[in-house]
Amino acid sequence: MRTLKKVFIDSRKIWVIILPMFFLASCYYDKEDQLYDAYYASKNCDTLTVTYTHTIVPIIAARCATGCHTAGGTANGNFDTYAGLKAKVDNGSLIRRTTVLMNMPSTGGPLTSCQINQIKKWVQLGAPNN
């Protein structure tokens, strides 16, 4: 009888420790905008006023022409100029590599869904030099 009583008391001590840990581990705090960053970015993505100068050039400058697709760079094609980028648009490699294969840019991860949608829209509009 004493043994059974001791086991019961010991098991209560264990539950007193384990139960609060369970509740504490199940609680967490996250910020909604950080959890759903990709969702909000796609909702705030402007694909209506896509232009070469104001939309495409900043993407290219930040993600493609940083030592790779630039004059004397390590990659095929010079995106410093409209003509250089347009050549890749015309042969289909810009869309294929950035939005289908998603293996470009090779550093820094793939483009965001917004950047991909903006590039697609620009190409659909005929890739104008505007």
Phi, psi and omega in degrees: 000317179296323181295316179296319179295320179294319178296318180297317179294317179297320180291327176294323178296320179296316180294328177297329179275316187287317185301312177297325178296322179299313181292322179293323181289335182276350180261137175208165182232123177231151176268130185303318183293334177279324179293322186246038183301315181296323179297311181292325179296320180290329178287332181260016183274122180271108175246008180271325183245047180285124176229159178298310186293314188266341183246306188284315181303315178298323177296312181297316181297321183278329189243340187241321186264034180258061181097350182256284183269065180217167179302123181078009181283177185273350184251164179284121178105139179250111182264012176292337182239157176300317182300321180295318179288319181298327177299321179286330175293313184296325180271001175085356185286333179297308180294315182300313185283327184266330186244338180260296179287330181054037177257007174231139358290149185282342177241148178082008179082173181291166176295157176289163179297327178294313180299319178298314179296323179292318178295315178302315181298316179300317179293319177299327178283358180099012180050057182289152177268077184236000000 
